[in-house]
């Protein structure tokens, strides 16, 4: 049961967004820029970073939601998402993504754990400064999102089918699509 009264039927961060729409807008816009808008990393790669950090933070809702979106972007490959969460270094992903996931894991644990050798590894594997920057920001943002969702004890469905269905619309429309129901919640206040 959530620690605060959120609208029923909206799991995870969606219920919190409806509860406080004015904070939901910038949080949704940040997710849009980091995960969906144009970038040199694919949306699937960026969603994998978010999923990996969320799994390390043990946030069921976020790792499941973003894992479903990552899988959708990766042609429905749910197995690779599970492999990345379990042991990305031995998963069939690019060496560049492995280096970026290593940085993301450092940020998740303690941002001061990121060392010059981690950055150099990423650069050797072809990562640009923007990709390194965005990886650190995705990792940091998902630590915040995960703590927001779990710190208020939001509920999460256990049926993965709902996550898969929503993943298709988020993959297509992005995160600013969420703003429609946020604005509706504002109008109801």
C-alpha positions in Angstrom: 0.0 0.0 0.0 1.5 3.4 -0.9 2.5 5.7 1.9 0.4 8.5 0.4 -3.0 8.5 -1.2 -2.4 8.2 -5.0 -5.0 7.7 -7.7 -6.0 4.0 -7.9 -5.2 2.0 -10.9 -2.0 3.9 -11.8 1.1 1.9 -10.8 4.6 3.0 -9.9 5.6 6.5 -11.0 2.4 7.0 -13.0 0.4 7.2 -9.7 2.9 9.7 -8.3 2.8 11.8 -11.5 -1.0 12.0 -11.2 -0.7 12.9 -7.5 1.7 15.8 -8.2 1.5 16.8 -11.9 3.6 19.9 -11.5 6.7 17.7 -10.6 5.7 15.1 -13.2 6.2 17.4 -16.1 9.9 18.0 -15.7 10.6 14.4 -14.7 8.8 13.2 -17.9 10.6 15.7 -20.0 13.9 14.5 -18.6 13.1 10.9 -19.4 12.0 12.0 -22.9 15.4 13.7 -23.6 17.5 10.9 -22.0 15.7 7.8 -23.3 13.6 8.7 -26.4 14.8 11.8 -28.2 17.5 11.6 -30.9 20.9 10.4 -29.7 23.9 8.4 -30.8 23.0 5.6 -28.5 19.8 3.7 -29.6 16.7 4.0 -27.5 17.2 0.3 -26.7 20.7 0.9 -25.4 19.5 3.8 -23.3 16.6 1.8 -21.9 19.0 -1.0 -21.1 21.1 1.4 -19.0 18.0 2.5 -17.1 16.9 -1.1 -16.6 20.3 -2.1 -15.4 20.5 0.7 -12.8 16.9 0.0 -11.7 17.7 -3.7 -11.2 20.8 -2.8 -9.1 18.5 -0.5 -7.0 16.0 -3.4 -6.7 13.2 -1.3 -8.1 10.8 -3.9 -9.5 8.5 -1.4 -11.2 11.2 0.6 -13.0 13.3 -2.4 -14.0 10.3 -4.2 -15.4 8.8 -1.2 -17.2 12.0 -0.1 -18.7 13.1 -3.6 -19.4 9.9 -4.1 -21.4 10.6 -0.9 -23.3 14.2 -2.0 -24.0 13.0 -5.4 -25.2 10.5 -3.8 -27.5 13.2 -1.6 -29.0 15.4 -4.7 -29.4 12.9 -6.6 -31.4 11.2 -8.3 -28.4 14.4 -9.8 -27.1 13.5 -10.1 -23.4 16.3 -12.6 -22.8 19.0 -10.0 -23.5 17.4 -7.7 -21.0 17.6 -10.4 -18.3 21.2 -11.2 -19.3 22.2 -7.6 -19.0 20.7 -7.4 -15.5 22.4 -10.7 -14.5 25.9 -10.2 -16.1 26.3 -7.6 -18.8 30.0 -8.3 -19.3 29.2 -11.8 -20.7 26.1 -10.7 -22.8 26.0 -10.4 -26.5 26.1 -6.5 -26.6 28.7 -4.2 -27.9 31.9 -3.6 -26.1 31.0 0.1 -26.0 27.7 -0.6 -24.2 29.5 -2.9 -21.8 31.9 0.0 -20.9 28.9 2.4 -20.5 27.0 -0.1 -18.3 30.2 -0.4 -16.1 30.1 3.4 -15.6 26.4 3.3 -14.9 26.9 0.6 -12.2 29.6 2.8 -10.6 27.3 5.8 -10.6 24.5 3.7 -9.1 26.8 2.4 -6.3 28.5 5.7 -5.6 29.2 8.3 -8.2 32.7 8.8 -6.8 33.4 5.3 -7.8 33.7 6.4 -11.5 37.4 6.5 -12.2 39.4 7.8 -15.1 40.1 4.2 -16.3 36.3 3.6 -16.6 36.0 6.7 -18.8 39.1 5.6 -20.8 37.7 2.1 -21.4 34.5 3.7 -22.7 36.4 6.0 -25.0 38.6 3.1 -26.3 35.4 1.3 -27.2 34.2 4.3 -29.2 32.0 6.2 -26.7 31.8 9.9 -27.2 31.8 12.5 -24.4 28.0 13.0 -24.9 27.4 9.2 -24.5 29.5 9.1 -21.4 27.6 12.2 -20.1 24.2 10.8 -20.9 25.1 7.4 -19.3 26.0 9.1 -16.1 22.9 11.3 -16.2 20.6 8.3 -17.0 22.2 6.3 -14.1 21.8 9.3 -11.7 18.3 10.1 -12.8 17.2 6.4 -12.4 18.6 6.3 -8.9 16.2 9.3 -8.2 13.3 7.7 -10.1 13.8 4.4 -8.3 13.9 6.0 -4.9 10.9 8.1 -5.7 8.8 5.0 -6.7 10.0 2.8 -3.9 10.3 5.5 -1.2 6.6 6.1 -1.4 5.8 2.4 -1.7 3.9 2.5 -4.9 2.3 -0.6 -6.2 3.3 -2.6 -9.2 1.4 -5.1 -11.2 3.0 -8.5 -11.4 1.5 -9.4 -14.8 4.2 -8.7 -17.4 1.7 -8.5 -20.2 0.6 -5.0 -19.1 4.3 -3.9 -19.1 4.7 -5.2 -22.6 1.6 -3.4 -23.9 2.6 -0.1 -22.4 6.2 -0.6 -23.7 4.9 -0.5 -27.3 3.2 2.8 -26.8 6.2 4.4 -24.9 8.6 3.1 -27.6 6.4 4.7 -30.2 5.3 7.9 -28.5 8.0 8.6 -25.9 7.6 9.9 -22.4 5.9 13.2 -23.1 2.8 11.2 -24.0 2.4 10.8 -20.3 1.7 14.5 -20.1 -1.8 14.0 -21.4 -3.0 12.2 -18.2 -0.9 14.5 -16.1 -2.6 17.6 -17.5 -6.0 15.8 -17.0 -5.1 15.2 -13.3 -4.2 18.9 -13.0 -7.6 19.9 -14.4 -9.4 17.6 -11.9 -7.7 19.4 -8.9 
